[in-house]
Amino acid sequence: MRAEDLMSSPAITVRPETPVLAAAALLTAHGFTLLPVTSHSGQLLGVVDEAELLRQGDEGLVGHVMTAPVPSVGRGASAAEVAEALLGDGVRAVPVTDGTKVVGVITRRDLLRSWVRSALG
């Protein structure tokens, strides 16, 4: 199984100039815990998660609170490589890239769901 089989796609992303409140609205509307932050060309710049947005409150821009650099995996990464990236300290989700562009996101839950499905057949 590869990252492209596990990821949620298309990735919903924000830019550094996105207001914090708009990013929080996207997270809640889609049930995500993390959003990739990209350039206008789709290149991964960092991520923003629920905790960072809550700490910031309703003012400011994503670029001021995002975490960078962040781990990511290529769409062809193996499930083992995805697991290794997700087991990093505090990493709950990883962006999936195709070259330099973000194409999806994999959460710990996505990986766990896949593991359970293949174990139970």
Backbone as numpy.savetxt, mean C-alpha at the origin, in Angstrom:
# Nx Ny Nz CAx CAy CAz Cx Cy Cz
2.64 -18.83 -6.60 1.80 -17.66 -6.60 2.69 -16.42 -6.60
2.31 -15.46 -7.38 3.08 -14.21 -7.54 2.31 -13.03 -6.96
3.03 -11.94 -6.77 2.43 -10.72 -6.22 1.22 -10.28 -7.04
1.30 -10.39 -8.36 0.18 -9.95 -9.19 -1.07 -10.79 -8.97
-0.92 -12.01 -8.43 -2.07 -12.85 -8.11 -2.69 -12.50 -6.76
-1.92 -11.85 -5.91 -2.33 -11.54 -4.55 -2.83 -10.10 -4.38
-2.42 -9.23 -5.25 -2.64 -7.79 -5.04 -4.07 -7.35 -5.33
-4.44 -6.26 -4.65 -5.65 -5.52 -4.99 -5.25 -4.54 -6.07
-6.02 -4.52 -7.13 -5.67 -3.67 -8.26 -6.95 -3.22 -8.95
-6.97 -2.04 -9.51 -5.88 -1.07 -9.58 -5.65 -0.42 -8.22
-4.45 0.04 -8.02 -4.10 0.71 -6.77 -4.77 2.08 -6.71
-5.33 2.37 -5.57 -5.85 3.72 -5.34 -4.72 4.48 -4.65
-4.28 5.54 -5.28 -3.12 6.28 -4.79 -3.48 7.74 -4.53
-2.59 8.39 -3.83 -2.70 9.84 -3.61 -1.36 10.46 -3.96
-1.37 11.76 -4.12 -0.14 12.50 -4.41 0.27 13.28 -3.16
1.50 13.73 -3.10 1.95 14.48 -1.92 1.11 15.72 -1.65
0.54 16.31 -2.68 -0.25 17.54 -2.49 -1.71 17.27 -2.13
-2.08 16.00 -1.96 -3.44 15.64 -1.55 -3.67 16.07 -0.11
-4.78 16.75 0.18 -5.07 17.10 1.57 -5.27 15.84 2.43
-4.83 15.91 3.66 -4.93 14.79 4.59 -6.38 14.31 4.70
-7.32 15.22 4.80 -8.72 14.83 4.94 -9.22 14.05 3.72
-8.79 14.42 2.53 -9.18 13.70 1.31 -8.59 12.28 1.33
-7.36 12.14 1.79 -6.75 10.81 1.88 -7.49 9.96 2.91
-7.86 10.55 4.03 -8.60 9.82 5.05 -9.96 9.36 4.51
-10.60 10.20 3.71 -11.88 9.83 3.11 -11.72 8.64 2.17
-10.64 8.61 1.40 -10.38 7.47 0.51 -10.17 6.18 1.31
-9.39 6.27 2.38 -9.15 5.10 3.21 -10.45 4.53 3.75
-11.29 5.40 4.30 -12.53 4.92 4.90 -13.53 4.43 3.85
-13.59 5.09 2.71 -14.53 4.69 1.66 -14.20 3.31 1.09
-12.92 2.97 1.04 -12.50 1.71 0.43 -12.11 0.64 1.44
-12.08 1.00 2.72 -11.73 0.02 3.75 -10.25 -0.33 3.77
-9.41 0.56 3.28 -7.97 0.33 3.26 -7.33 0.84 4.55
-6.12 0.39 4.81 -5.35 0.90 5.94 -4.17 1.75 5.49
-3.89 1.72 4.19 -2.71 2.38 3.66 -2.94 2.78 2.21
-2.39 3.92 1.83 -2.44 4.37 0.44 -1.02 4.65 -0.06
-0.67 4.16 -1.23 0.61 4.56 -1.82 0.55 6.05 -2.22
1.66 6.71 -2.05 1.79 8.10 -2.48 2.67 8.08 -3.72
2.16 8.65 -4.81 2.87 8.59 -6.09 3.08 9.97 -6.68
4.01 10.02 -7.60 4.23 11.23 -8.39 3.14 11.30 -9.45
3.11 12.38 -10.22 2.13 12.51 -11.31 2.28 11.40 -12.34
3.49 10.85 -12.47 3.72 9.77 -13.44 3.46 8.38 -12.86
3.04 8.30 -11.59 2.73 7.01 -10.98 3.87 6.36 -10.24
5.01 7.04 -10.13 6.17 6.48 -9.43 5.94 6.51 -7.92
6.28 5.43 -7.25 6.11 5.32 -5.81 7.04 6.29 -5.07
6.44 7.13 -4.23 7.22 8.06 -3.41 7.21 7.67 -1.93
6.15 7.01 -1.50 6.01 6.62 -0.10 4.62 6.07 0.13
4.22 5.99 1.39 2.87 5.55 1.75 2.36 6.43 2.89
1.05 6.45 3.02 0.42 7.11 4.15 -0.60 6.15 4.74
-0.60 6.04 6.07 -1.52 5.09 6.69 -2.45 5.79 7.68
-3.35 5.02 8.26 -4.36 5.57 9.17 -3.73 6.33 10.32
-2.72 5.76 10.93 -2.10 6.40 12.10 -1.50 7.75 11.73
-0.82 7.82 10.61 -0.21 9.09 10.19 -1.28 10.15 9.95
-2.38 9.74 9.35 -3.46 10.70 9.09 -4.14 11.14 10.38
-4.36 10.21 11.29 -4.97 10.57 12.57 -4.10 11.52 13.38
-2.80 11.28 13.36 -1.88 12.17 14.08 -1.91 13.58 13.51
-2.07 13.69 12.20 -2.05 15.00 11.53 -3.34 15.78 11.76
-4.45 15.09 11.89 -5.73 15.81 11.99 -6.21 16.20 10.61
-7.10 17.19 10.56 -7.73 17.53 9.27 -7.00 18.62 8.50
-5.81 18.93 8.92 -5.04 19.94 8.18 -3.78 19.34 7.62
-3.26 19.95 6.61 -1.99 19.52 6.06 -2.13 18.70 4.80
-1.00 18.32 4.28 -0.92 17.57 3.03 -0.27 16.22 3.28
-0.62 15.25 2.47 -0.09 13.91 2.58 1.43 13.92 2.55
2.02 14.73 1.71 3.47 14.78 1.59 4.18 15.14 2.88
3.49 15.78 3.80 4.09 16.15 5.08 4.05 15.03 6.11
3.20 14.03 5.88 3.05 12.97 6.87 3.38 11.58 6.34
3.64 11.45 5.05 3.89 10.13 4.48 5.21 9.54 4.97
5.29 8.22 4.89 6.51 7.50 5.23 7.25 7.19 3.94
8.52 7.49 3.92 9.36 7.20 2.76 10.79 7.03 3.23
11.55 6.18 2.62 11.18 5.19 1.61 10.42 4.04 2.26
9.79 3.24 1.43 8.99 2.11 1.92 9.33 0.86 1.13
9.12 -0.31 1.75 9.33 -1.54 0.98 8.25 -1.69 -0.08
8.61 -2.28 -1.18 7.65 -2.59 -2.24 8.12 -3.88 -2.89
7.24 -4.47 -3.68 7.59 -5.69 -4.41 7.19 -5.51 -5.86
7.88 -6.19 -6.73 7.51 -6.20 -8.14 6.34 -7.14 -8.36
5.61 -6.95 -9.44 4.42 -7.78 -9.69 4.77 -9.26 -9.86
6.00 -9.58 -10.18 6.42 -10.97 -10.33 7.04 -11.57 -9.08
7.05 -10.84 -7.99 7.64 -11.35 -6.74 6.89 -12.58 -6.27
7.62 -13.52 -5.69 7.00 -14.74 -5.17 6.25 -14.44 -3.87
5.38 -15.35 -3.49 4.65 -15.20 -2.22 5.62 -15.13 -1.05
6.73 -15.86 -1.13 7.73 -15.81 -0.06 8.37 -14.43 0.03
8.64 -13.82 -1.12 9.21 -12.47 -1.13 8.20 -11.45 -0.58
6.94 -11.63 -0.92 5.89 -10.75 -0.40 5.82 -10.90 1.11
5.83 -12.15 1.60 5.76 -12.40 3.04 6.94 -11.75 3.75
8.11 -11.86 3.18 9.30 -11.24 3.80 9.13 -9.73 3.92
8.61 -9.10 2.87 8.39 -7.65 2.92 7.33 -7.28 3.95
6.29 -8.10 4.07 5.20 -7.81 5.00 5.55 -8.10 6.45
6.58 -8.86 6.68 6.96 -9.19 8.05 7.92 -8.19 8.65
8.22 -7.12 7.91 9.04 -6.06 8.45 8.33 -5.34 9.59
9.07 -4.71 10.44 8.52 -4.02 11.60 7.50 -2.95 11.19
6.27 -3.14 11.60 5.23 -2.15 11.34 4.68 -2.14 9.93
5.09 -3.06 9.07 4.63 -3.08 7.68 3.33 -3.89 7.62
2.24 -3.21 7.25 0.94 -3.89 7.17 0.52 -4.15 5.72
1.14 -3.43 4.80 0.82 -3.57 3.38 2.02 -3.09 2.57
2.15 -3.66 1.37 3.24 -3.23 0.49 2.69 -2.89 -0.89
3.17 -1.79 -1.46 2.80 -1.49 -2.84 3.46 -2.49 -3.79
2.76 -2.76 -4.89 3.29 -3.62 -5.94 3.58 -2.72 -7.13
4.78 -2.87 -7.68 5.18 -2.01 -8.79 5.45 -2.82 -10.05
5.27 -2.15 -11.17 5.65 -2.67 -12.47 6.63 -1.65 -13.01
7.91 -1.96 -12.92 8.92 -0.95 -13.21 8.91 0.07 -12.08
8.59 1.30 -12.40 8.53 2.34 -11.36 7.10 2.72 -10.99
6.12 2.16 -11.67 4.72 2.54 -11.44 4.01 1.59 -10.48
3.21 2.18 -9.61 2.42 1.40 -8.67 1.22 0.80 -9.40
1.06 -0.53 -9.28 -0.04 -1.21 -9.96 -1.00 -1.92 -8.99
-0.61 -2.01 -7.72 -1.46 -2.68 -6.75 -0.91 -2.57 -5.36
-1.62 -3.18 -4.42 -1.21 -3.21 -3.02 -1.53 -4.60 -2.48
-0.64 -5.13 -1.65 -0.89 -6.40 -0.96 -0.83 -6.14 0.53
-1.87 -6.59 1.23 -1.91 -6.47 2.68 -1.55 -7.82 3.31
-1.29 -7.78 4.60 -1.08 -9.04 5.32 -2.31 -9.93 5.18
-3.48 -9.34 5.23 -4.72 -10.11 5.12 -4.83 -10.78 3.75
-4.41 -10.09 2.68 -4.42 -10.69 1.34 -3.56 -11.95 1.32
-2.37 -11.85 1.91 -1.46 -12.99 1.92 -2.01 -14.12 2.79
-2.56 -13.78 3.93 -3.16 -14.78 4.82 -4.34 -15.48 4.15
-5.19 -14.72 3.46 -6.33 -15.29 2.75 -5.86 -16.30 1.70
-4.83 -15.95 0.96 -4.31 -16.85 -0.05 -3.75 -18.12 0.56
-3.05 -17.98 1.66 -2.48 -19.13 2.35 -3.58 -20.08 2.84
-4.62 -19.52 3.43 -5.72 -20.34 3.93 -6.43 -21.06 2.78
-6.69 -20.35 1.70 -7.35 -20.97 0.54 -6.55 -22.14 -0.01
-5.23 -21.95 -0.15 -4.45 -23.03 -0.72 -4.29 -24.17 0.27
-4.30 -23.90 1.56 -4.17 -24.97 2.57 -5.46 -25.77 2.68
-6.60 -25.10 2.49 -7.88 -25.79 2.63 -8.40 -26.34 1.29
-7.72 -25.93 0.23 -8.07 -26.44 -1.09 -9.32 -25.87 -1.58
